[in-house]
Amino acid sequence: MKTLGTVSDKYPKGSAEDEALRIAAVALLYVQDIDKLSHPN
């Protein structure tokens, strides 16, 4: 997640690259949440 933020900082807000990185970040959060749901503590 931190890496996506660092890479995103190199692109202007609203650019295609920025939007793609935002989508990737949301997808990563989704995968992490699904993993937590399927493997509760």
Steps between C-alpha positions, in 0.01 A plus 500: 500500500782735590670422169185586306485834680863574421456419131173696488680812625697507175188552288265798487170457683228394259741354244432156357794362698376654824155353448644156418709506818194600705310206354791270581502626860128436539540152352782428745285610794216282372725194476636564850148532642377186327801310636419622853139387460594155379769453767368658822728504804 
